[in-house]
Amino acid sequence: MDSLQLHALLHPHLCASSSSPSLRQLRFPLPLIRNSRNRNFRLFSAHNGGAASQDGPFAFEEKVVSSPKDDRGLVLARETDDFGYLVGFRLIPESGLEELMSVQHAIAEEDSSSDLAKKPGIKDTGEEEAETRVSHNIIFVTAEAAPYSKTGGLADVCGSLPIALAARGHRVMVVTPRYIHGTSEDAKFAGAVDLEQRTKVSCFGGAQEVGFFHEYREGVDWVFVDHPSFHRPGNPYGDKFGTFGDNQFRFTLLSHAACEAPLVLPLGGFTYGEKCLFLANDWHASLVPVLLAAKYRPHGVYRDARSILVIHNIAHQGVEPAITYSSLGLPTEWYGALEWVFPTWARTHALDTGEAVNFLKGAVVTADRIVTVSKGYSWEITTSEGGNGLHELLNGRKSILSGITNGIDVTEWDPSCDKHIAFNYSADDLSGKAKCKYALQKELGLPVRSDCPLIGFIGRLDYQKGIDLIRLAMPELMEADVQFVMLGSGNPIYEDWMRATESVYRDKFRGWVGFNVPISHKITAGCDILLMPSAFEPCGLNQLYAMRYGTIPVVHETGGLRDTVHNFSPYTEDSKAESTGWTFSPLTKESMLTALRYAIQTYNEHKSSWEGLMLRGMTKDYTWVNAATQYEQIIEWAFIGPPYC
């Protein structure tokens, strides 16, 4: 076989086929060589074995590149992601081996040169410096973004991650609705200026006109889509009477407007243009990858753009009746991308065909990459128990599925300067932690006792957060010498239960119905233990806040909780070095109470171990800088090949 200069980037499932037509012979003047520190490289030799083998006409054999004069025809570099999945190949001619070896030798010398060598990203002053290999135009599309609108973790991600990416040299835009509720909260949009740019998008039987407001803050272009459907009391999704009936219309407008924004808005004097990366968050923005493939690329627009679907909670998928497809502004031939058929047992009556459209499914089958908010959750959604009906499709795209644990805003959640807590403290001086506990007990009317473990819960009062488990376990837990504090709102049944429990256990239990930011900070700082028995948790932020404040989490071993909380065992040295709390499984009252008893016993009898848990949690790195670095890698992978659709 003649030596060829090939540069092939192949999908893993295509490479396994012996007759794959995607292996094209392309000629390049020089082989492309990358820094091996940025990839997991393994070198292979490739030759034509003559007779067909199990691997097809090209047999790839792993070899040690010690002699560039090997008689093989080609050398293949394989790229893998963090999960070990194959991302792509690099075929290098024999003549390029000497150059490759010389580059790698130079890199090795650079890494081990002298103690004066600086780590990348660190200035002489000791300050961290944002280092980015390639800058991109990044468009976040989201239903909520803190501080402008917030109902949960989605807002925290889309309010902090864009700032972290912008600090690393990228040009970043966040597109979200301009919610006007007629309350004092509307002041959050006071800094946004009307761009006086009206755009008409075709959907729902006509041309819908939307406007754009803009605020430039912390290096990010915050773009707010303005339409009368976003002007109403309540939260982004509903009010006291329930979920809004026109949410499909509202978030279809958001997706169309987000696709138009990079083309028509001259922010900073010029538009973002067609070569950009869309980060579509949850079902509210899931039409974006479909629109790029079905509406724009057939007409030559956005051919260089890529899209990444970020799944924060797969339980919400944007499922509506099939008849609404004609209103979405998509070509009829793309119906299959959103088509959804409920199983027989899930249909409402015998004549129900179960046909529907599923926004999230549309993004799963059209996005270039898929990301979840933790590595554990990226595995869970590929199982029948955690995939909510999408597990088979996600299994089919597992090679482009990744998990990145969310970060936290370390400026808002910092016990050394938190303005909401009674006393500030740090890992170097924990004395303020006990004072915060004293202040919390006094404020809530509980007996002030430093020797009594104070357990806290902060979250929504619904099944997902494990409230049923807490209800079952409370009588038995109250028999122990503990105090319990709960903060949250949600199901009225659970709210009434909290009030009733407080009246029964006056000296041990306090329930705060509603959500209050200062109180959430006080509970996080003042409690000794934070309980999170979530049935499922894509990432979870409260356990990260708790660890930063020296509060020990006791969590159900699921999703992001499994990734971030390492179980403590006094019998193994590795556990002592890495542990930050307690995890329990399965999701039962007995296993939860067992974990709590271990925590209570450690608090009462092993103070040195308890302090070690506190210090390890407080020194963990859960900043958005760490998460932004991983997102950059996913973005780079998205641009490796042509658009998926």
Salt bridges, closest charged atoms under 4 A:
GLU61 OE2 - HIS47 NE2 3.20
GLU61 OE1 - ARG72 NH2 3.17
GLU62 OE1 - ARG42 NH2 2.62
ASP70 OD2 - LYS63 NZ 3.74
GLU79 OE1 - ARG39 NE 3.00
GLU79 OE2 - ARG90 NE 3.27
GLU98 OE2 - LYS69 NZ 3.10
GLU109 OE2 - HIS105 NE2 2.83
ASP111 OD1 - ARG37 NH1 3.07
ASP156 OD1 - LYS150 NZ 3.02
ASP194 OD2 - ARG198 NH2 3.43
GLU218 OE2 - ARG217 NH1 2.90
ASP221 OD1 - HIS214 NE2 2.80
ASP226 OD1 - ARG178 NH1 3.05
ASP226 OD1 - HIS231 NE2 2.77
ASP246 OD1 - ARG232 NH1 2.91
GLU380 OE2 - ARG562 NH1 3.57
GLU412 OE2 - HIS521 NE2 3.85
ASP414 OD1 - ARG548 NH2 3.79
ASP418 OD2 - HIS521 ND1 2.59
GLU443 OE1 - LYS522 NZ 3.27
ASP451 OD2 - ARG449 NH2 3.28
ASP462 OD2 - ARG460 NE 2.78
GLU476 OE1 - LYS589 NZ 3.75
GLU476 OE2 - ARG597 NH2 2.76
ASP481 OD2 - ARG449 NH2 2.76
ASP496 OD1 - ARG499 NH1 2.94
GLU502 OE2 - ARG506 NH1 3.97
ASP528 OD2 - LYS437 NZ 2.74
GLU537 OE1 - LYS465 NZ 3.07
GLU573 OE2 - LYS576 NZ 3.93
GLU578 OE1 - LYS620 NZ 3.88
GLU632 OE1 - ARG168 NH2 3.00
GLU632 OE2 - HIS170 NE2 2.73
GLU636 OE2 - ARG34 NH1 3.18
GLU636 OE2 - ARG39 NH2 2.91
GLU636 OE1 - ARG133 NH2 3.38
